[in-house]
Amino acid sequence: MPSAVLIIASTRVHSDVQEILRIQDTAASLIEQGRAVDLLVPRTCALLLAALASTVRVFTVPEFPFCGAPPPRASLRRFIIGSLMFLRGVALVSRRDYAALHGMNDGAIVAKAIARASLRRLPYVAEFHLPFAAPGLRRGIHTTIARAMERSAFRHAAAVVLPDEATLACFPPRLPKARVSLIPDPHSEITPNAFTLGEFTAALAHLYDYILRPQQKN
């Protein structure tokens, strides 16, 4: 039976085309490596499902009143959705033997919380494309808390994936950078500096080989 990976989308995935494409590409690459893939999202949308392999199992959370379209900034609505995703993720982890978690944007915060709640202390990949520290996002108490949680997810991840140097610059210099991998989107036919799909798959394969390598026991 292939090792399984649970991808955890952000609380705003249905509004983020870049993240949707990245999830589709990541799922396809993991499947090509021989891994099974599950996907946890707040809710589905046609664009997200359009290019997912039929073998990807998609899980959603119950809709909470007034939380259907959370804002780009950190907010109570996003916190509530993230909490629902955490609870659903803990239930999924208790029923399937996942090898790793892969959180996208604030889904990385959820991935860290699930990993901590798991008795097996699952490794997780934290992938950020639009961090709460990105320029232009409104500041406030919610953003301050979200940024602290984001930094913690970055610090404790088995590996961190970022698309470019500009995103890396959003994070404080004191955060550990040894486990950071810069993996551009695999759309060289659209963007000249992007990876090919083969390069993207190879980079992701090396990353997963690293975080899932057998651990030396004392």
Summary of the structure (lengths in Angstrom):
residues: 218
radius of gyration: 16.3
end to end distance: 28.7
largest distance: 51.2
contacts: 678
relative contact order: 0.15
helix: 41%
strand: 14%
